[in-house]
């Protein structure tokens, strides 16, 4: 793929991009599955299989629904196997758990975001998590004030891989999509970027591999820590 123009806006996915996915969510999801299954070993195994979760290593498979889909979709999968009828209560419970989970940064976020802003970039976050826990995580990481735009799946712009959140960022900031980059760890992130007409940057701090991301990415970096050097090389 060819770069589309000078990059002025940088849009980050949250889980797996700003924060290391498995390091943050691996053990937490195991605890959630045990609780929702009532400790039933067979049901725990069924839930893990349905969610693409490796119980042996407390890690997610690259195609896990937890990685790509909004919280309510994950809740639907859990409810379908546990015979829960109050889907909203389950979703609310999951969002509450999510908001309180300590995030493991994929880089020194305060330094990195300040550096990118100082270079003139406008920053945003779009996530398939809910907006409230996303804001909590950004506040805890002390970078929420660096963001010109933050949207979750419930913010009114849809969810990835549709481009609605990304185009909403452009509407809010006045930037042309061709001058923006979507940075994410999943094919859903990159599909959204492609649909919006943006530069697509993959990172390897989620379960997806280099080979998974390469077909849809303009570049694949080890992590967002490599972003300043890549942007500098691109300007040259």
DOKE-152175 format. One line per 4 residues: their letters; for each residue x, y, z of C-alpha. Coordinates in nm, 2 decimals. Each point is the difference from the previous one (the first is absolute). Layout:
<tivexs>
a	X/Y/Z  ... $
</tivexs>
This chain:
<tivexs>
xxxx	0.00/0.00/0.00  0.12/0.36/-0.07  -0.02/0.27/0.27  -0.29/0.24/-0.08 $
xxxx	0.14/0.34/0.11  0.16/0.20/0.28  -0.12/-0.15/0.33  -0.16/0.26/0.22 $
xxxx	-0.24/-0.21/0.21  0.09/-0.32/0.19  -0.29/-0.22/0.11  0.09/-0.27/0.25 $
xxxx	-0.19/-0.32/0.09  0.01/-0.06/0.37  0.03/-0.36/0.10  0.30/-0.16/-0.16 $
xxxx	0.13/0.33/-0.13  0.03/0.26/0.28  0.00/-0.29/0.24  0.15/-0.35/-0.03 $
xxxx	-0.30/-0.23/-0.06  0.10/-0.33/0.16  0.20/0.16/0.28  -0.31/0.20/0.09 $
xxxx	-0.29/-0.23/-0.06  0.14/-0.35/0.01  -0.06/-0.08/0.37  -0.30/0.23/0.03 $
xxxx	-0.20/-0.19/-0.26  0.07/-0.33/0.16  -0.14/0.13/0.33  -0.31/0.13/-0.19 $
xxxx	-0.06/-0.34/-0.17  0.03/-0.18/0.33  -0.25/0.24/0.16  -0.25/-0.01/-0.28 $
xxxx	0.02/-0.38/-0.02  -0.06/-0.04/0.37  0.33/-0.19/0.02  -0.13/-0.28/-0.23 $
xxxx	0.31/-0.14/-0.17  -0.18/-0.12/-0.31  -0.18/0.33/-0.04  0.33/0.19/0.05 $
xxxx	0.15/-0.20/-0.28  -0.30/0.07/-0.23  0.02/0.37/0.07  0.37/0.01/-0.06 $
xxxx	-0.04/-0.18/-0.33  -0.28/0.23/-0.11  0.20/0.31/0.09  0.33/-0.12/-0.15 $
xxxx	0.18/-0.01/0.33  0.28/-0.23/0.09  -0.06/-0.12/0.36  0.34/-0.16/0.02 $
xxxx	0.20/0.32/-0.06  -0.26/0.26/0.09  0.03/0.15/-0.35  -0.23/0.08/-0.29 $
xxxx	0.01/-0.17/-0.35  0.04/0.26/-0.28  -0.36/-0.05/-0.12  -0.15/0.04/0.35 $
xxxx	-0.34/0.18/0.01  0.13/0.18/0.31  0.27/0.18/-0.21  -0.22/0.11/-0.29 $
xxxx	-0.36/0.05/0.11  -0.18/0.24/0.23  -0.07/-0.09/0.36  -0.36/-0.08/-0.07 $
xxxx	0.09/-0.26/-0.26  0.23/-0.17/0.25  -0.29/0.01/0.25  -0.23/-0.16/-0.25 $
xxxx	0.24/-0.29/-0.04  0.03/-0.05/0.38  -0.38/0.04/0.05  -0.07/-0.26/-0.27 $
xxxx	0.21/-0.26/0.17  -0.09/0.08/0.36  -0.38/0.05/-0.06  0.00/0.35/0.14 $
xxxx	-0.30/0.20/-0.11  0.09/0.35/0.12  0.26/0.09/-0.27  0.01/0.36/0.11 $
xxxx	0.09/-0.09/0.36  0.28/-0.23/-0.13  0.13/0.28/-0.23  -0.01/0.25/0.28 $
xxxx	0.18/-0.24/0.23  0.27/-0.06/-0.26  0.04/0.38/-0.06  0.04/0.05/0.37 $
xxxx	0.26/-0.27/0.03  0.18/0.15/-0.31  0.01/0.35/0.15  0.18/-0.13/0.31 $
xxxx	0.27/-0.21/-0.17  0.35/0.15/0.03  0.14/0.04/-0.35  0.35/-0.10/-0.11 $
xxxx	0.13/0.27/-0.23  0.16/-0.10/-0.33  0.24/0.29/0.03  0.07/0.30/0.22 $
xxxx	-0.33/0.16/-0.09  0.04/0.34/0.16  0.33/0.06/-0.17  -0.11/-0.14/-0.33 $
xxxx	-0.33/0.19/-0.03  0.17/0.33/0.11  0.27/-0.06/-0.26  -0.26/-0.07/-0.28 $
xxxx	-0.20/0.31/0.10  0.31/0.21/0.01  0.07/-0.11/-0.36  -0.34/0.14/-0.10 $
xxxx	-0.21/-0.31/-0.01  -0.37/-0.01/0.11  -0.07/-0.31/0.20  -0.30/-0.21/0.06 $
xxxx	-0.12/-0.34/0.13  -0.27/-0.22/-0.15  -0.08/-0.33/0.17  -0.25/-0.28/-0.01 $
xxxx	0.00/0.02/0.38  -0.27/0.23/0.15  0.08/0.37/0.03  -0.02/0.02/0.38 $
xxxx	0.27/-0.26/0.08  0.21/0.13/-0.29  0.00/0.35/0.15  0.09/-0.15/0.34 $
xxxx	0.30/-0.19/-0.15  0.12/0.32/-0.17  -0.04/0.20/0.31  0.19/-0.26/0.21 $
xxxx	0.28/0.01/-0.26  0.00/0.38/0.02  -0.04/0.05/-0.37  -0.37/0.08/-0.03 $
xxxx	0.08/0.38/-0.04  0.22/-0.08/-0.30  -0.30/-0.14/-0.19  -0.21/0.22/-0.23 $
xxxx	-0.26/-0.27/-0.04  -0.09/-0.33/0.18  -0.28/-0.23/-0.11  -0.12/-0.35/0.11 $
xxxx	-0.24/-0.23/-0.16  -0.28/0.17/0.19  0.09/0.36/-0.09  -0.24/0.02/-0.30 $
xxxx	0.24/-0.06/-0.29  -0.01/-0.38/-0.03  0.29/-0.24/0.06  0.29/-0.13/-0.20 $
xxxx	0.05/-0.13/-0.26  -0.25/0.26/-0.12  0.16/0.34/-0.05  -0.25/0.21/0.19 $
xxxx	0.22/0.07/0.31  0.29/0.10/-0.22  -0.20/0.23/-0.22  -0.15/0.15/0.32 $
xxxx	0.36/0.08/0.10  0.04/0.18/-0.33  -0.32/0.19/0.04  0.09/0.11/0.36 $
xxxx	0.36/0.11/-0.10  -0.06/0.13/-0.35  0.27/-0.23/-0.14  -0.02/-0.18/-0.33 $
xxxx	0.00/-0.38/0.04  0.28/-0.02/-0.26  0.22/0.19/0.25  -0.08/-0.23/0.29 $
xxxx	0.13/-0.34/0.11  -0.18/-0.28/0.18  0.23/-0.19/0.24  -0.12/-0.33/0.13 $
xxxx	0.09/-0.36/0.09  -0.29/-0.18/-0.18  -0.13/-0.04/-0.35  -0.32/0.17/0.11 $
xxxx	0.20/0.32/0.07  0.17/-0.02/-0.34  -0.32/-0.07/-0.18  -0.15/0.30/0.16 $
xxxx	0.30/0.21/-0.11  -0.02/-0.13/-0.35  -0.38/0.08/-0.02  0.07/0.35/0.12 $
xxxx	0.28/0.06/-0.25  0.27/0.03/0.26  0.36/-0.12/0.03  -0.01/-0.33/0.19 $
xxxx	0.26/-0.08/0.26  0.01/-0.34/0.17  0.16/-0.07/0.33  0.11/-0.33/0.16 $
xxxx	-0.12/0.06/0.36  -0.32/-0.20/-0.05  -0.05/-0.37/-0.09  0.02/0.06/-0.38 $
xxxx	0.33/-0.09/-0.18  0.20/0.19/-0.26  -0.15/-0.22/-0.26  -0.35/0.06/0.12 $
xxxx	0.03/0.38/-0.03  0.23/0.04/-0.30  -0.27/-0.04/-0.27  -0.19/0.30/0.13 $
xxxx	0.28/0.22/0.14  0.22/0.26/-0.16  0.25/-0.09/0.27  0.02/-0.24/0.30 $
xxxx	0.19/0.12/0.30  0.10/-0.19/0.31  -0.19/0.25/0.22  -0.11/0.37/0.00 $
xxxx	0.34/0.08/0.16  0.14/-0.04/-0.36  -0.25/0.26/-0.14  0.22/0.32/0.03 $
xxxx	0.29/-0.16/-0.19  -0.23/-0.13/-0.27  -0.17/0.34/-0.04  0.34/0.17/-0.02 $
xxxx	0.12/-0.25/-0.26  -0.31/0.06/-0.20  0.05/0.38/0.00  0.35/-0.05/-0.13 $
</tivexs>
